[in-house]
Amino acid sequence: MTKRNQAVGGYGERCAVRHLIEAGLRPVAQNWRCSSGEIDIIAWDGPVLAFCEVKTRRTGDFGTPAEAVIRSKVHRLRRLAAEWLSATGTSADEIRFDVISVLVPGTGRARVEHLRGAF
């Protein structure tokens, strides 16, 4: 991954966190890593624990950012969520998986779309 792509991804995650907070969610972890991979953002939405995958793109030339969340990524995120719950001892009556799509145009503000319960 190039430094430019890393910068765009980091910017997208900052936009996503800001969006979640403005929407009333309470982030508890960001960029949680283990040997199996990484979870971008974990946040409480009231009593629901949301595991959020952030996808950021500069253009829509190859589809929306959310379309980049393929089946293998979905399975990996489910496994990672179970690992995080186990590692932290956290329990939740309900969990969900969200995708936060961030489109960063050449000029102007980023467009953020929050797909709750995406999978």
Order of alpha helices (4+ residues) and beta strands (2+ residues): alpha-beta-beta-beta-alpha-beta-beta
